[in-house]
Amino acid sequence: MAIIGSILIAAAAVVHLMIFAMESVLWSSPTVWRRFGIATQRDADTVRPMAYNQGFYNLFLAGGAAVGLVLYWTTLRHVGFGLVFFSATCMVLAAVVLLTTGRLYLRAALVQGVLPLAGLVLLSLG
């Protein structure tokens, strides 16, 4: 179970790295900001600082999960689990918060939250 859980947590980290890339690196592309429901270049420019900042939150969550997994599979298993648990729980809770903004965000919340939730459950059982 721990191996499958670790794979799911790693996949969640990759998803959050992709979100970081979209929000903080690739935001100037209309294809990207339209995926976030932004309708005009003017609106995208207005939202850009917030998206940039939010992207880094995703980067830090991905980094925490990745470092936690490395530690989990070395001699610091308990420390690694704690870091993975914190990072993945934050990912799941962020998805729950996204759901509170409306049904329009259901798919994004599922993409953001299902992998870390399943990974946490399986890692906890393993």
KOLGU-4560 file (N, C-alpha, C; in nm, 3 decimals, padded with zeros to 5 digits):
<recs>
<n_xx: 00.081 n_yy: -00.120 n_zz: 00.000 ca_xx: 00.000 ca_yy: 00.000 ca_zz: 00.000 c_xx: 00.086 c_yy: 00.127 c_zz: 00.000 mol: A seq: 1 type: MET>
<n_xx: 00.197 n_yy: 00.122 n_zz: 00.074 ca_xx: 00.282 ca_yy: 00.240 ca_zz: 00.085 c_xx: 00.341 c_yy: 00.280 c_zz: -00.050 mol: A seq: 2 type: ALA>
<n_xx: 00.375 n_yy: 00.182 n_zz: -00.131 ca_xx: 00.432 ca_yy: 00.214 ca_zz: -00.263 c_xx: 00.328 c_yy: 00.282 c_zz: -00.351 mol: A seq: 3 type: ILE>
<n_xx: 00.208 n_yy: 00.227 n_zz: -00.356 ca_xx: 00.101 ca_yy: 00.288 ca_zz: -00.437 c_xx: 00.067 c_yy: 00.427 c_zz: -00.382 mol: A seq: 4 type: ILE>
<n_xx: 00.059 n_yy: 00.438 n_zz: -00.251 ca_xx: 00.032 ca_yy: 00.569 ca_zz: -00.190 c_xx: 00.140 c_yy: 00.670 c_zz: -00.226 mol: A seq: 5 type: GLY>
<n_xx: 00.264 n_yy: 00.626 n_zz: -00.224 ca_xx: 00.375 ca_yy: 00.715 ca_zz: -00.260 c_xx: 00.367 c_yy: 00.759 c_zz: -00.406 mol: A seq: 6 type: SER>
<n_xx: 00.327 n_yy: 00.668 n_zz: -00.492 ca_xx: 00.312 ca_yy: 00.702 ca_zz: -00.634 c_xx: 00.202 c_yy: 00.807 c_zz: -00.652 mol: A seq: 7 type: ILE>
<n_xx: 00.093 n_yy: 00.789 n_zz: -00.579 ca_xx: -00.017 ca_yy: 00.886 ca_zz: -00.589 c_xx: 00.023 c_yy: 01.022 c_zz: -00.533 mol: A seq: 8 type: LEU>
<n_xx: 00.098 n_yy: 01.024 n_zz: -00.423 ca_xx: 00.147 ca_yy: 01.151 ca_zz: -00.367 c_xx: 00.243 c_yy: 01.217 c_zz: -00.466 mol: A seq: 9 type: ILE>
<n_xx: 00.329 n_yy: 01.138 n_zz: -00.528 ca_xx: 00.421 ca_yy: 01.193 ca_zz: -00.628 c_xx: 00.344 c_yy: 01.250 c_zz: -00.746 mol: A seq: 10 type: ALA>
<n_xx: 00.239 n_yy: 01.182 n_zz: -00.789 ca_xx: 00.155 ca_yy: 01.234 ca_zz: -00.898 c_xx: 00.087 c_yy: 01.364 c_zz: -00.857 mol: A seq: 11 type: ALA>
<n_xx: 00.042 n_yy: 01.371 n_zz: -00.732 ca_xx: -00.018 ca_yy: 01.495 ca_zz: -00.683 c_xx: 00.084 c_yy: 01.608 c_zz: -00.685 mol: A seq: 12 type: ALA>
<n_xx: 00.207 n_yy: 01.578 n_zz: -00.649 ca_xx: 00.313 ca_yy: 01.679 ca_zz: -00.654 c_xx: 00.335 c_yy: 01.728 c_zz: -00.797 mol: A seq: 13 type: ALA>
<n_xx: 00.331 n_yy: 01.636 n_zz: -00.892 ca_xx: 00.346 ca_yy: 01.675 ca_zz: -01.033 c_xx: 00.230 c_yy: 01.765 c_zz: -01.078 mol: A seq: 14 type: VAL>
<n_xx: 00.109 n_yy: 01.731 n_zz: -01.037 ca_xx: -00.007 ca_yy: 01.815 ca_zz: -01.069 c_xx: 00.015 c_yy: 01.957 c_zz: -01.014 mol: A seq: 15 type: VAL>
<n_xx: 00.063 n_yy: 01.965 n_zz: -00.891 ca_xx: 00.084 ca_yy: 02.097 ca_zz: -00.831 c_xx: 00.201 c_yy: 02.171 c_zz: -00.895 mol: A seq: 16 type: HIS>
<n_xx: 00.299 n_yy: 02.098 n_zz: -00.945 ca_xx: 00.406 ca_yy: 02.162 ca_zz: -01.022 c_xx: 00.351 c_yy: 02.219 c_zz: -01.153 mol: A seq: 17 type: LEU>
<n_xx: 00.260 n_yy: 02.147 n_zz: -01.215 ca_xx: 00.198 ca_yy: 02.196 ca_zz: -01.339 c_xx: 00.114 c_yy: 02.321 c_zz: -01.311 mol: A seq: 18 type: MET>
<n_xx: 00.043 n_yy: 02.321 n_zz: -01.200 ca_xx: -00.036 ca_yy: 02.439 ca_zz: -01.163 c_xx: 00.058 c_yy: 02.557 c_zz: -01.138 mol: A seq: 19 type: ILE>
<n_xx: 00.169 n_yy: 02.532 n_zz: -01.069 ca_xx: 00.269 ca_yy: 02.637 ca_zz: -01.049 c_xx: 00.314 c_yy: 02.693 c_zz: -01.183 mol: A seq: 20 type: PHE>
<n_xx: 00.347 n_yy: 02.606 n_zz: -01.276 ca_xx: 00.395 ca_yy: 02.651 ca_zz: -01.406 c_xx: 00.290 c_yy: 02.737 c_zz: -01.476 mol: A seq: 21 type: ALA>
<n_xx: 00.165 n_yy: 02.695 n_zz: -01.471 ca_xx: 00.060 ca_yy: 02.774 ca_zz: -01.537 c_xx: 00.041 c_yy: 02.909 c_zz: -01.471 mol: A seq: 22 type: MET>
<n_xx: 00.037 n_yy: 02.911 n_zz: -01.337 ca_xx: 00.004 ca_yy: 03.034 ca_zz: -01.267 c_xx: 00.121 c_yy: 03.131 c_zz: -01.257 mol: A seq: 23 type: GLU>
<n_xx: 00.242 n_yy: 03.079 n_zz: -01.245 ca_xx: 00.355 ca_yy: 03.166 ca_zz: -01.218 c_xx: 00.450 c_yy: 03.185 c_zz: -01.336 mol: A seq: 24 type: SER>
<n_xx: 00.450 n_yy: 03.093 n_zz: -01.431 ca_xx: 00.545 ca_yy: 03.101 ca_zz: -01.542 c_xx: 00.475 c_yy: 03.129 c_zz: -01.674 mol: A seq: 25 type: VAL>
<n_xx: 00.366 n_yy: 03.061 n_zz: -01.699 ca_xx: 00.300 ca_yy: 03.066 ca_zz: -01.830 c_xx: 00.174 c_yy: 03.154 c_zz: -01.832 mol: A seq: 26 type: LEU>
<n_xx: 00.150 n_yy: 03.231 n_zz: -01.728 ca_xx: 00.026 ca_yy: 03.306 ca_zz: -01.713 c_xx: -00.003 c_yy: 03.399 c_zz: -01.830 mol: A seq: 27 type: TRP>
<n_xx: 00.099 n_yy: 03.452 n_zz: -01.894 ca_xx: 00.077 ca_yy: 03.550 ca_zz: -02.002 c_xx: 00.011 c_yy: 03.490 c_zz: -02.126 mol: A seq: 28 type: SER>
<n_xx: 00.005 n_yy: 03.360 n_zz: -02.135 ca_xx: -00.059 ca_yy: 03.294 ca_zz: -02.249 c_xx: -00.211 c_yy: 03.292 c_zz: -02.231 mol: A seq: 29 type: SER>
<n_xx: -00.285 n_yy: 03.343 n_zz: -02.329 ca_xx: -00.431 ca_yy: 03.339 ca_zz: -02.320 c_xx: -00.487 c_yy: 03.198 c_zz: -02.300 mol: A seq: 30 type: PRO>
<n_xx: -00.420 n_yy: 03.099 n_zz: -02.356 ca_xx: -00.464 ca_yy: 02.961 ca_zz: -02.338 c_xx: -00.463 c_yy: 02.923 c_zz: -02.190 mol: A seq: 31 type: THR>
<n_xx: -00.365 n_yy: 02.973 n_zz: -02.117 ca_xx: -00.352 ca_yy: 02.940 ca_zz: -01.975 c_xx: -00.456 c_yy: 03.015 c_zz: -01.893 mol: A seq: 32 type: VAL>
<n_xx: -00.460 n_yy: 03.148 n_zz: -01.905 ca_xx: -00.552 ca_yy: 03.220 ca_zz: -01.817 c_xx: -00.698 c_yy: 03.191 c_zz: -01.848 mol: A seq: 33 type: TRP>
<n_xx: -00.727 n_yy: 03.151 n_zz: -01.970 ca_xx: -00.866 ca_yy: 03.112 ca_zz: -02.001 c_xx: -00.905 c_yy: 02.983 c_zz: -01.927 mol: A seq: 34 type: ARG>
<n_xx: -00.807 n_yy: 02.895 n_zz: -01.904 ca_xx: -00.835 ca_yy: 02.772 ca_zz: -01.828 c_xx: -00.880 c_yy: 02.802 c_zz: -01.686 mol: A seq: 35 type: ARG>
<n_xx: -00.845 n_yy: 02.920 n_zz: -01.638 ca_xx: -00.882 ca_yy: 02.961 ca_zz: -01.503 c_xx: -01.006 c_yy: 03.050 c_zz: -01.503 mol: A seq: 36 type: PHE>
<n_xx: -01.074 n_yy: 03.056 n_zz: -01.616 ca_xx: -01.199 ca_yy: 03.132 ca_zz: -01.624 c_xx: -01.181 c_yy: 03.281 c_zz: -01.643 mol: A seq: 37 type: GLY>
<n_xx: -01.063 n_yy: 03.325 n_zz: -01.683 ca_xx: -01.037 ca_yy: 03.466 ca_zz: -01.708 c_xx: -01.075 c_yy: 03.496 c_zz: -01.853 mol: A seq: 38 type: ILE>
<n_xx: -01.154 n_yy: 03.601 n_zz: -01.872 ca_xx: -01.213 ca_yy: 03.625 ca_zz: -02.004 c_xx: -01.132 c_yy: 03.721 c_zz: -02.092 mol: A seq: 39 type: ALA>
<n_xx: -01.061 n_yy: 03.816 n_zz: -02.033 ca_xx: -00.994 ca_yy: 03.918 ca_zz: -02.115 c_xx: -00.848 c_yy: 03.935 c_zz: -02.072 mol: A seq: 40 type: THR>
<n_xx: -00.768 n_yy: 03.991 n_zz: -02.161 ca_xx: -00.628 ca_yy: 04.020 ca_zz: -02.129 c_xx: -00.619 c_yy: 04.118 c_zz: -02.012 mol: A seq: 41 type: GLN>
<n_xx: -00.711 n_yy: 04.214 n_zz: -02.011 ca_xx: -00.712 ca_yy: 04.313 ca_zz: -01.901 c_xx: -00.735 c_yy: 04.244 c_zz: -01.767 mol: A seq: 42 type: ARG>
<n_xx: -00.831 n_yy: 04.152 n_zz: -01.763 ca_xx: -00.857 ca_yy: 04.077 ca_zz: -01.640 c_xx: -00.737 c_yy: 03.990 c_zz: -01.602 mol: A seq: 43 type: ASP>
<n_xx: -00.675 n_yy: 03.929 n_zz: -01.703 ca_xx: -00.558 ca_yy: 03.844 ca_zz: -01.677 c_xx: -00.444 c_yy: 03.928 c_zz: -01.618 mol: A seq: 44 type: ALA>
<n_xx: -00.426 n_yy: 04.048 n_zz: -01.670 ca_xx: -00.322 ca_yy: 04.136 ca_zz: -01.618 c_xx: -00.352 c_yy: 04.179 c_zz: -01.474 mol: A seq: 45 type: ASP>
<n_xx: -00.480 n_yy: 04.199 n_zz: -01.445 ca_xx: -00.521 ca_yy: 04.237 ca_zz: -01.310 c_xx: -00.497 c_yy: 04.124 c_zz: -01.211 mol: A seq: 46 type: THR>
<n_xx: -00.527 n_yy: 04.003 n_zz: -01.253 ca_xx: -00.516 ca_yy: 03.886 ca_zz: -01.166 c_xx: -00.373 c_yy: 03.833 c_zz: -01.158 mol: A seq: 47 type: VAL>
<n_xx: -00.289 n_yy: 03.872 n_zz: -01.251 ca_xx: -00.154 ca_yy: 03.816 ca_zz: -01.262 c_xx: -00.076 c_yy: 03.812 c_zz: -01.130 mol: A seq: 48 type: ARG>
<n_xx: -00.070 n_yy: 03.920 n_zz: -01.050 ca_xx: 00.007 ca_yy: 03.911 ca_zz: -00.925 c_xx: -00.047 c_yy: 03.805 c_zz: -00.829 mol: A seq: 49 type: PRO>
<n_xx: -00.179 n_yy: 03.792 n_zz: -00.822 ca_xx: -00.238 ca_yy: 03.692 ca_zz: -00.735 c_xx: -00.207 c_yy: 03.550 c_zz: -00.787 mol: A seq: 50 type: MET>
<n_xx: -00.219 n_yy: 03.531 n_zz: -00.918 ca_xx: -00.190 ca_yy: 03.400 ca_zz: -00.976 c_xx: -00.042 c_yy: 03.364 c_zz: -00.955 mol: A seq: 51 type: ALA>
<n_xx: 00.045 n_yy: 03.461 n_zz: -00.972 ca_xx: 00.188 ca_yy: 03.440 ca_zz: -00.952 c_xx: 00.215 c_yy: 03.392 c_zz: -00.810 mol: A seq: 52 type: TYR>
<n_xx: 00.156 n_yy: 03.460 n_zz: -00.714 ca_xx: 00.173 ca_yy: 03.425 ca_zz: -00.574 c_xx: 00.114 c_yy: 03.287 c_zz: -00.545 mol: A seq: 53 type: ASN>
<n_xx: -00.005 n_yy: 03.262 n_zz: -00.593 ca_xx: -00.073 ca_yy: 03.134 ca_zz: -00.570 c_xx: 00.006 c_yy: 03.019 c_zz: -00.632 mol: A seq: 54 type: GLN>
<n_xx: 00.067 n_yy: 03.044 n_zz: -00.746 ca_xx: 00.148 ca_yy: 02.941 ca_zz: -00.809 c_xx: 00.260 c_yy: 02.893 c_zz: -00.719 mol: A seq: 55 type: GLY>
<n_xx: 00.319 n_yy: 02.987 n_zz: -00.647 ca_xx: 00.428 ca_yy: 02.948 ca_zz: -00.558 c_xx: 00.378 c_yy: 02.866 c_zz: -00.439 mol: A seq: 56 type: PHE>
<n_xx: 00.257 n_yy: 02.889 n_zz: -00.393 ca_xx: 00.200 ca_yy: 02.802 ca_zz: -00.291 c_xx: 00.196 c_yy: 02.658 c_zz: -00.342 mol: A seq: 57 type: TYR>
<n_xx: 00.155 n_yy: 02.641 n_zz: -00.466 ca_xx: 00.151 ca_yy: 02.508 ca_zz: -00.526 c_xx: 00.290 c_yy: 02.448 c_zz: -00.538 mol: A seq: 58 type: ASN>
<n_xx: 00.388 n_yy: 02.530 n_zz: -00.573 ca_xx: 00.526 ca_yy: 02.482 ca_zz: -00.582 c_xx: 00.574 c_yy: 02.433 c_zz: -00.446 mol: A seq: 59 type: LEU>
<n_xx: 00.545 n_yy: 02.509 n_zz: -00.341 ca_xx: 00.591 ca_yy: 02.473 ca_zz: -00.208 c_xx: 00.523 c_yy: 02.345 c_zz: -00.157 mol: A seq: 60 type: PHE>
<n_xx: 00.395 n_yy: 02.329 n_zz: -00.189 ca_xx: 00.326 ca_yy: 02.206 ca_zz: -00.152 c_xx: 00.386 c_yy: 02.086 c_zz: -00.225 mol: A seq: 61 type: LEU>
<n_xx: 00.414 n_yy: 02.102 n_zz: -00.353 ca_xx: 00.476 ca_yy: 01.994 ca_zz: -00.430 c_xx: 00.614 c_yy: 01.961 c_zz: -00.373 mol: A seq: 62 type: ALA>
<n_xx: 00.690 n_yy: 02.064 n_zz: -00.341 ca_xx: 00.823 ca_yy: 02.042 ca_zz: -00.284 c_xx: 00.816 c_yy: 01.971 c_zz: -00.150 mol: A seq: 63 type: GLY>
<n_xx: 00.722 n_yy: 02.011 n_zz: -00.065 ca_xx: 00.706 ca_yy: 01.945 ca_zz: 00.064 c_xx: 00.672 c_yy: 01.798 c_zz: 00.049 mol: A seq: 64 type: GLY>
<n_xx: 00.582 n_yy: 01.769 n_zz: -00.045 ca_xx: 00.544 ca_yy: 01.629 ca_zz: -00.068 c_xx: 00.663 c_yy: 01.549 c_zz: -00.121 mol: A seq: 65 type: ALA>
<n_xx: 00.739 n_yy: 01.609 n_zz: -00.213 ca_xx: 00.853 ca_yy: 01.538 ca_zz: -00.272 c_xx: 00.962 c_yy: 01.512 c_zz: -00.168 mol: A seq: 66 type: ALA>
<n_xx: 00.997 n_yy: 01.614 n_zz: -00.090 ca_xx: 01.098 ca_yy: 01.595 ca_zz: 00.014 c_xx: 01.049 c_yy: 01.494 c_zz: 00.117 mol: A seq: 67 type: VAL>
<n_xx: 00.921 n_yy: 01.503 n_zz: 00.152 ca_xx: 00.864 ca_yy: 01.407 ca_zz: 00.246 c_xx: 00.874 c_yy: 01.264 c_zz: 00.196 mol: A seq: 68 type: GLY>
<n_xx: 00.847 n_yy: 01.244 n_zz: 00.068 ca_xx: 00.858 ca_yy: 01.108 ca_zz: 00.013 c_xx: 01.001 c_yy: 01.057 c_zz: 00.017 mol: A seq: 69 type: LEU>
<n_xx: 01.095 n_yy: 01.143 n_zz: -00.015 ca_xx: 01.237 ca_yy: 01.102 ca_zz: -00.009 c_xx: 01.273 c_yy: 01.061 c_zz: 00.133 mol: A seq: 70 type: VAL>
<n_xx: 01.234 n_yy: 01.143 n_zz: 00.229 ca_xx: 01.265 ca_yy: 01.112 ca_zz: 00.369 c_xx: 01.192 c_yy: 00.985 c_zz: 00.415 mol: A seq: 71 type: LEU>
<n_xx: 01.069 n_yy: 00.969 n_zz: 00.369 ca_xx: 00.989 ca_yy: 00.851 ca_zz: 00.408 c_xx: 01.059 c_yy: 00.722 c_zz: 00.367 mol: A seq: 72 type: TYR>
<n_xx: 01.120 n_yy: 00.723 n_zz: 00.250 ca_xx: 01.182 ca_yy: 00.601 ca_zz: 00.199 c_xx: 01.329 c_yy: 00.590 c_zz: 00.236 mol: A seq: 73 type: TRP>
<n_xx: 01.374 n_yy: 00.676 n_zz: 00.329 ca_xx: 01.510 ca_yy: 00.664 ca_zz: 00.381 c_xx: 01.501 c_yy: 00.637 c_zz: 00.531 mol: A seq: 74 type: THR>
<n_xx: 01.601 n_yy: 00.678 n_zz: 00.604 ca_xx: 01.606 ca_yy: 00.649 ca_zz: 00.747 c_xx: 01.515 c_yy: 00.737 c_zz: 00.831 mol: A seq: 75 type: THR>
<n_xx: 01.459 n_yy: 00.842 n_zz: 00.773 ca_xx: 01.374 ca_yy: 00.935 ca_zz: 00.848 c_xx: 01.226 c_yy: 00.915 c_zz: 00.813 mol: A seq: 76 type: LEU>
<n_xx: 01.181 n_yy: 00.793 n_zz: 00.824 ca_xx: 01.046 ca_yy: 00.754 ca_zz: 00.783 c_xx: 00.936 c_yy: 00.837 c_zz: 00.851 mol: A seq: 77 type: ARG>
<n_xx: 00.946 n_yy: 00.857 n_zz: 00.981 ca_xx: 00.842 ca_yy: 00.931 ca_zz: 01.053 c_xx: 00.843 c_yy: 01.079 c_zz: 01.016 mol: A seq: 78 type: HIS>
<n_xx: 00.960 n_yy: 01.136 n_zz: 01.001 ca_xx: 00.969 ca_yy: 01.276 ca_zz: 00.959 c_xx: 00.911 c_yy: 01.292 c_zz: 00.819 mol: A seq: 79 type: VAL>
<n_xx: 00.946 n_yy: 01.200 n_zz: 00.731 ca_xx: 00.895 ca_yy: 01.203 ca_zz: 00.594 c_xx: 00.745 c_yy: 01.191 c_zz: 00.590 mol: A seq: 80 type: GLY>
<n_xx: 00.691 n_yy: 01.099 n_zz: 00.670 ca_xx: 00.546 ca_yy: 01.084 ca_zz: 00.673 c_xx: 00.480 c_yy: 01.212 c_zz: 00.721 mol: A seq: 81 type: PHE>
<n_xx: 00.537 n_yy: 01.275 n_zz: 00.823 ca_xx: 00.480 ca_yy: 01.400 ca_zz: 00.874 c_xx: 00.478 c_yy: 01.509 c_zz: 00.768 mol: A seq: 82 type: GLY>
<n_xx: 00.585 n_yy: 01.520 n_zz: 00.692 ca_xx: 00.592 ca_yy: 01.620 ca_zz: 00.587 c_xx: 00.494 c_yy: 01.588 c_zz: 00.473 mol: A seq: 83 type: LEU>
<n_xx: 00.487 n_yy: 01.463 n_zz: 00.434 ca_xx: 00.391 ca_yy: 01.421 ca_zz: 00.332 c_xx: 00.249 c_yy: 01.445 c_zz: 00.381 mol: A seq: 84 type: VAL>
<n_xx: 00.222 n_yy: 01.408 n_zz: 00.506 ca_xx: 00.089 ca_yy: 01.425 ca_zz: 00.562 c_xx: 00.048 c_yy: 01.572 c_zz: 00.560 mol: A seq: 85 type: PHE>
<n_xx: 00.136 n_yy: 01.660 n_zz: 00.603 ca_xx: 00.105 ca_yy: 01.802 ca_zz: 00.604 c_xx: 00.081 c_yy: 01.855 c_zz: 00.463 mol: A seq: 86 type: PHE>
<n_xx: 00.173 n_yy: 01.826 n_zz: 00.372 ca_xx: 00.163 ca_yy: 01.879 ca_zz: 00.235 c_xx: 00.038 c_yy: 01.826 c_zz: 00.165 mol: A seq: 87 type: SER>
<n_xx: 00.015 n_yy: 01.696 n_zz: 00.172 ca_xx: -00.100 ca_yy: 01.637 ca_zz: 00.104 c_xx: -00.232 c_yy: 01.682 c_zz: 00.167 mol: A seq: 88 type: ALA>
<n_xx: -00.234 n_yy: 01.697 n_zz: 00.299 ca_xx: -00.355 ca_yy: 01.747 ca_zz: 00.365 c_xx: -00.385 c_yy: 01.889 c_zz: 00.319 mol: A seq: 89 type: THR>
<n_xx: -00.283 n_yy: 01.971 n_zz: 00.307 ca_xx: -00.304 ca_yy: 02.107 ca_zz: 00.255 c_xx: -00.359 c_yy: 02.104 c_zz: 00.112 mol: A seq: 90 type: CYS>
<n_xx: -00.311 n_yy: 02.013 n_zz: 00.030 ca_xx: -00.362 ca_yy: 01.999 ca_zz: -00.106 c_xx: -00.511 c_yy: 01.962 c_zz: -00.104 mol: A seq: 91 type: MET>
<n_xx: -00.545 n_yy: 01.867 n_zz: -00.020 ca_xx: -00.685 ca_yy: 01.822 ca_zz: -00.010 c_xx: -00.773 c_yy: 01.936 c_zz: 00.041 mol: A seq: 92 type: VAL>
<n_xx: -00.729 n_yy: 02.005 n_zz: 00.145 ca_xx: -00.809 ca_yy: 02.114 ca_zz: 00.201 c_xx: -00.823 c_yy: 02.229 c_zz: 00.102 mol: A seq: 93 type: LEU>
<n_xx: -00.720 n_yy: 02.256 n_zz: 00.024 ca_xx: -00.731 ca_yy: 02.359 ca_zz: -00.080 c_xx: -00.836 c_yy: 02.319 c_zz: -00.184 mol: A seq: 94 type: ALA>
<n_xx: -00.844 n_yy: 02.192 n_zz: -00.214 ca_xx: -00.946 ca_yy: 02.144 ca_zz: -00.308 c_xx: -01.086 c_yy: 02.160 c_zz: -00.248 mol: A seq: 95 type: ALA>
<n_xx: -01.099 n_yy: 02.135 n_zz: -00.120 ca_xx: -01.228 ca_yy: 02.154 ca_zz: -00.053 c_xx: -01.267 c_yy: 02.301 c_zz: -00.057 mol: A seq: 96 type: VAL>
<n_xx: -01.172 n_yy: 02.389 n_zz: -00.030 ca_xx: -01.200 ca_yy: 02.534 ca_zz: -00.037 c_xx: -01.242 c_yy: 02.572 c_zz: -00.178 mol: A seq: 97 type: VAL>
<n_xx: -01.175 n_yy: 02.517 n_zz: -00.277 ca_xx: -01.211 ca_yy: 02.546 ca_zz: -00.416 c_xx: -01.355 c_yy: 02.504 c_zz: -00.444 mol: A seq: 98 type: LEU>
<n_xx: -01.396 n_yy: 02.392 n_zz: -00.389 ca_xx: -01.534 ca_yy: 02.346 ca_zz: -00.406 c_xx: -01.635 c_yy: 02.445 c_zz: -00.348 mol: A seq: 99 type: LEU>
<n_xx: -01.597 n_yy: 02.516 n_zz: -00.244 ca_xx: -01.690 ca_yy: 02.611 ca_zz: -00.181 c_xx: -01.715 c_yy: 02.733 c_zz: -00.269 mol: A seq: 100 type: THR>
<n_xx: -01.635 n_yy: 02.750 n_zz: -00.375 ca_xx: -01.653 ca_yy: 02.865 ca_zz: -00.463 c_xx: -01.758 c_yy: 02.840 c_zz: -00.571 mol: A seq: 101 type: THR>
<n_xx: -01.805 n_yy: 02.717 n_zz: -00.584 ca_xx: -01.911 ca_yy: 02.689 ca_zz: -00.679 c_xx: -01.887 c_yy: 02.562 c_zz: -00.757 mol: A seq: 102 type: GLY>
<n_xx: -01.995 n_yy: 02.511 n_zz: -00.813 ca_xx: -01.991 ca_yy: 02.385 ca_zz: -00.889 c_xx: -01.904 c_yy: 02.394 c_zz: -01.014 mol: A seq: 103 type: ARG>
<n_xx: -01.885 n_yy: 02.514 n_zz: -01.063 ca_xx: -01.801 ca_yy: 02.536 ca_zz: -01.180 c_xx: -01.659 c_yy: 02.482 c_zz: -01.158 mol: A seq: 104 type: LEU>
<n_xx: -01.617 n_yy: 02.476 n_zz: -01.032 ca_xx: -01.481 ca_yy: 02.436 ca_zz: -01.000 c_xx: -01.470 c_yy: 02.291 c_zz: -00.954 mol: A seq: 105 type: TYR>
<n_xx: -01.573 n_yy: 02.213 n_zz: -00.973 ca_xx: -01.573 ca_yy: 02.073 ca_zz: -00.930 c_xx: -01.459 c_yy: 01.994 c_zz: -00.994 mol: A seq: 106 type: LEU>
<n_xx: -01.445 n_yy: 02.006 n_zz: -01.125 ca_xx: -01.341 ca_yy: 01.929 ca_zz: -01.195 c_xx: -01.202 c_yy: 01.969 c_zz: -01.146 mol: A seq: 107 type: ARG>
<n_xx: -01.177 n_yy: 02.099 n_zz: -01.133 ca_xx: -01.046 ca_yy: 02.145 ca_zz: -01.085 c_xx: -01.020 c_yy: 02.096 c_zz: -00.943 mol: A seq: 108 type: ALA>
<n_xx: -01.123 n_yy: 02.098 n_zz: -00.859 ca_xx: -01.106 ca_yy: 02.052 ca_zz: -00.722 c_xx: -01.075 c_yy: 01.902 c_zz: -00.718 mol: A seq: 109 type: ALA>
<n_xx: -01.138 n_yy: 01.826 n_zz: -00.804 ca_xx: -01.110 ca_yy: 01.682 ca_zz: -00.810 c_xx: -00.967 c_yy: 01.656 c_zz: -00.856 mol: A seq: 110 type: LEU>
<n_xx: -00.925 n_yy: 01.729 n_zz: -00.959 ca_xx: -00.788 ca_yy: 01.715 ca_zz: -01.009 c_xx: -00.688 c_yy: 01.748 c_zz: -00.898 mol: A seq: 111 type: VAL>
<n_xx: -00.719 n_yy: 01.852 n_zz: -00.822 ca_xx: -00.630 ca_yy: 01.899 ca_zz: -00.717 c_xx: -00.632 c_yy: 01.812 c_zz: -00.592 mol: A seq: 112 type: GLN>
<n_xx: -00.746 n_yy: 01.749 n_zz: -00.562 ca_xx: -00.758 ca_yy: 01.685 ca_zz: -00.433 c_xx: -00.765 c_yy: 01.533 c_zz: -00.427 mol: A seq: 113 type: GLY>
<n_xx: -00.804 n_yy: 01.467 n_zz: -00.535 ca_xx: -00.824 ca_yy: 01.322 ca_zz: -00.528 c_xx: -00.692 c_yy: 01.246 c_zz: -00.512 mol: A seq: 114 type: VAL>
<n_xx: -00.591 n_yy: 01.282 n_zz: -00.589 ca_xx: -00.463 ca_yy: 01.211 ca_zz: -00.579 c_xx: -00.401 c_yy: 01.219 c_zz: -00.440 mol: A seq: 115 type: LEU>
<n_xx: -00.390 n_yy: 01.340 n_zz: -00.382 ca_xx: -00.330 ca_yy: 01.343 ca_zz: -00.248 c_xx: -00.416 c_yy: 01.273 c_zz: -00.142 mol: A seq: 116 type: PRO>
<n_xx: -00.548 n_yy: 01.279 n_zz: -00.156 ca_xx: -00.634 ca_yy: 01.210 ca_zz: -00.060 c_xx: -00.614 c_yy: 01.059 c_zz: -00.067 mol: A seq: 117 type: LEU>
<n_xx: -00.620 n_yy: 01.005 n_zz: -00.188 ca_xx: -00.600 ca_yy: 00.861 ca_zz: -00.204 c_xx: -00.460 c_yy: 00.821 c_zz: -00.161 mol: A seq: 118 type: ALA>
<n_xx: -00.361 n_yy: 00.902 n_zz: -00.195 ca_xx: -00.223 ca_yy: 00.873 ca_zz: -00.154 c_xx: -00.208 c_yy: 00.871 c_zz: -00.003 mol: A seq: 119 type: GLY>
<n_xx: -00.270 n_yy: 00.967 n_zz: 00.063 ca_xx: -00.264 ca_yy: 00.972 ca_zz: 00.210 c_xx: -00.326 c_yy: 00.848 c_zz: 00.273 mol: A seq: 120 type: LEU>
<n_xx: -00.441 n_yy: 00.810 n_zz: 00.222 ca_xx: -00.509 ca_yy: 00.691 ca_zz: 00.276 c_xx: -00.420 c_yy: 00.568 c_zz: 00.259 mol: A seq: 121 type: VAL>
<n_xx: -00.368 n_yy: 00.548 n_zz: 00.141 ca_xx: -00.287 ca_yy: 00.428 ca_zz: 00.116 c_xx: -00.154 c_yy: 00.433 c_zz: 00.191 mol: A seq: 122 type: LEU>
<n_xx: -00.093 n_yy: 00.550 n_zz: 00.198 ca_xx: 00.032 ca_yy: 00.561 ca_zz: 00.272 c_xx: 00.009 c_yy: 00.536 c_zz: 00.421 mol: A seq: 123 type: LEU>
<n_xx: -00.102 n_yy: 00.580 n_zz: 00.471 ca_xx: -00.135 ca_yy: 00.557 ca_zz: 00.613 c_xx: -00.157 c_yy: 00.409 c_zz: 00.643 mol: A seq: 124 type: SER>
<n_xx: -00.213 n_yy: 00.337 n_zz: 00.546 ca_xx: -00.237 ca_yy: 00.194 ca_zz: 00.564 c_xx: -00.109 c_yy: 00.111 c_zz: 00.548 mol: A seq: 125 type: LEU>
<n_xx: -00.014 n_yy: 00.167 n_zz: 00.475 ca_xx: 00.109 ca_yy: 00.092 ca_zz: 00.444 c_xx: 00.208 c_yy: 00.103 c_zz: 00.551 mol: A seq: 126 type: GLY>
</recs>
